[in-house]
Amino acid sequence: MSLKNQITEDMKTAMRAKDSARLGAVRLLLSAIKQREVDERIELTDADVIAVIEKMLKQRRDSISAFESANRVDLADIEKFEVSVLQTYLPKQMSDAEISAIVDQVIADSGAQGAKDMGKVVGLVKPLVAGMADMGKVSGLIKARLS
């Protein structure tokens, strides 16, 4: 079953269970997926759906930090719940050791020397960890290794 079909089935399950919070989060995700399909006039693959989920997660994390800095705990809690729902559709996350090994291997293979090569290294690492690691964390790790 494709990831998009799984999300649709989860929406139906949330409807049957009358779980309005989960239903809202899943509907937001399906809406974002359909919007991208309409915009690009394509049928999204699982990799494309994962990219949509990652984008939504990044937006939610930014919102959480903004809400917490404004002392809006109620809104931050809603966003945290949406993050937990969205994360269920991502593949199993890589450990820090696995990410470090991949980063070290790519740096060695590409011959990257310093901070000026960071973009090249990020470009090579991103397809290897897509959906399985937070790119913000990966980028910070690459920056630390190249400095």
N, C-alpha and C positions, 0 to 999 in steps of 0.2 A: 504494500500500500504506500502510495506516495505521501510525502509529508503534508502536502496541501489537503489531500483526502483525509488524513489523520486529524488535521485541525478542524475540518468540516464535521467529522464524526464527533469530535470533542465538543463542538458547539451544540450539536444535537443532544449529546449526553447532558451538558449543562442546562439545556432547555428543559429536558425531562426531569432533571433533579431540582429544577427551580433555583439554581445557584446563580443569582443575578450578577454577583461580582465577577465570577469566573466567566460567565457568558459575555459580559461587557468587554473583558480583556481579550477573549477569543474573537469576538466580533471586530474589535479594533485591528487585530492582526489580519483577519480575513479581508477587511476593508483595505488595509495597506497593500496586501498581496494583489487584490483585484485592481486597485488603482495603478499599480506598477504594470500589470498585464495590459490594461487599457492604454496607458501612456505609451508603452513600447510596442504594443500590438503583437505580443508573443505569449506563449504559454510558459509559465515559469517552471524551471526544473527545481529539484530539491536544493541544489546549491544556491540558486537565486532566492528561494524562500528563506534559506538560512541567512543570506545577506540582508534581506528585509528584516528578519528578526533581530539581527545584530544592530541594525540601524535604529530600530525601535528601542532596544535595550539601552543604547547609548543615549537616546533622547530621554528615556526614563531616568537614567542615572543622573543626567544633568538636571532634570527637574527635581529629583530628590534633594540634591545638594542646594538648589535654589530655595526650595520650600523649607529645608531645615535651617538655612541661614536667615530666613524670614520668620522663623518660629511658627511655621504652619505644619505642625506634626500630623494633623488630620489628612492633609493633602499628600504629605510625604508617605504616610502609611498606605494610601491608595496606590501610589506609584510603586511602592515596594511590593505590594501584592501583585501588580501587573508584571513586575520584573520576575517574580517567582513563577508566574504562569508562563511567561515567554521562555524562560530558561528550560522548561520541561521539553521544549521542541528542539533544543540544540543538542548536538552530539555530546558524548561524554567529554568533559573538559580535561585538558592535558595537565599533568603535574608540572610544578616549577622545574623539576629536574629534566623532564622531557623537553620542555621549552628551551631550557639552557643548552641542552645537547644539540638541538636543531640550530639554534642561533650560533653556537660555536662552530658547528659543521659548515654552515653557510658562510660565516666570516672567513674560515680557513679556505673553503673552495673558491670564494670570490676574490680573495686576496685584499679585502678591505683593510685600509690602514687607519683612517681617522674619521672624525665627525663628518667630513665631506663625502664619505661613502655611505652614510647612513641611509639615504633614500634608496640606494641600490640594494642594500642588505634587506631593508624592510620589504621592498618589492619582491625579493627572492623568498623571504620567510613567509609572507602573507599567504600564498597559496598552500603552503605546507601545514599551516595551523588554522586555516579558515574554519570558523565555527567552533573550534576546539580550544581557543584561547582568546583572552581579552587583548585586542591589539594595542591598547594603551599600555598595558603591562609589558607586552612584548617590545614595544617601541622604547620604553624606559630601560629595559634590559639591554637592548641593542646599543642604546646611547651610552650606558654605563660601560659596556664592553669595548666600545670604540674610543672612549675618552682616555 
